[in-house]
Amino acid sequence: MAAIRPSSDLRNKYNEISDFCNRYHEPVFITKNGTGDLGVAVVVLSNAEYERLCGKAELHRLLDEGLADVRSKKGRPAKEVFADIERKFGFDEV
């Protein structure tokens, strides 16, 4: 349910746009005369939503990196990895 608003609303109704972004976790597309300006759409997000999207992109990047390692046989058996973790954090002493 993203919203489309004129650029004047960013100046005149900033609080309304901020409330929308924070309440619905949706972007607001800012337009000039009803169309995207600057050759691309200007999109406003809440800080929390931006951080969530960045975190999601980073997770996908790390998963892709891990899958590439598995495909190229660079990985180690899970048993070895968990044994190393247990040793590192002292779980093997329990």
SVG drawing of the C-alpha trace seen along z (x, -y; Angstrom):
<svg xmlns="http://www.w3.org/2000/svg" viewBox="-2 -23 40 57">
<polyline fill="none" stroke="black" stroke-width="0.4" points="0.0,0.0 2.8,-2.4 1.7,-6.1 2.4,-8.5 2.6,-12.1 3.6,-15.4 7.0,-16.9 5.3,-19.8 3.9,-17.4 7.4,-16.6 7.8,-20.3 4.2,-21.0 3.1,-17.7 6.3,-16.2 4.8,-14.9 2.0,-13.2 4.4,-11.4 6.6,-10.4 3.6,-9.0 2.6,-7.0 6.0,-5.5 6.4,-4.6 2.8,-3.3 2.5,-1.2 6.2,-0.3 5.6,-1.3 7.4,-3.7 6.2,-7.0 7.0,-7.8 7.6,-11.5 6.7,-12.9 6.9,-16.1 3.7,-16.9 2.5,-13.3 5.6,-11.7 9.0,-10.5 11.5,-13.3 15.3,-13.0 14.8,-10.0 14.0,-7.8 11.4,-7.9 12.4,-9.5 11.3,-7.1 11.0,-7.9 11.2,-5.2 11.2,-5.2 14.7,-4.6 13.5,-1.3 12.3,0.0 15.5,-1.1 17.6,0.7 15.3,3.8 15.8,3.7 19.6,3.3 19.8,6.2 17.8,8.4 20.1,7.5 23.1,8.3 21.6,11.6 21.0,12.5 24.6,11.5 26.0,13.7 23.8,16.6 24.9,16.3 28.5,16.2 27.9,19.4 26.2,21.2 29.0,20.3 31.5,21.8 29.4,25.0 29.3,25.3 33.1,24.8 33.7,27.3 35.3,24.6 33.1,25.4 33.8,27.7 31.6,30.4 29.0,29.0 30.3,31.4 33.8,29.8 32.3,26.2 30.1,27.0 33.0,28.7 35.1,25.6 32.3,23.4 31.9,25.6 35.6,25.5 35.7,21.7 32.9,21.0 33.7,23.7 30.6,25.9 32.8,29.0 33.8,28.7 30.2,29.3"/>
</svg>
